Amino acid sequence: MTEPLPILIENSLQIAWDFLERSGAIADPQQAAEILLESIKTQVLTGESRTLMLSNRAIAAFQQHQQAA
């Protein structure tokens, strides 16, 4: 059984946030939240439903954004 969509998004976001927070990568919490949520939302809309995959790809998107800035 899969998690309800709001729980899936919340759990994925929390995992990504916790990782980035522990690593000290979050300088602007608002920007970080927007990048992570946008990545997770895009993935969910394409059919991804694995929590860790959503989290890992959101982390990668955040890191890529940081490198580009």
C-alpha angles and dihedrals in degrees: 000000000000126000120258110265097252091051092047091052093044094049093046092049092047093051092050092044093049092050094049093043093051090049091052093238097129111093097151111034094192093052092045092051092049094050094046095046094047091051093048092046092051092049094048090051089055091052105264111146104163110112097212093046090052091049096046094048091047090052090050091050090051092049092048090051090051092050092049092052 
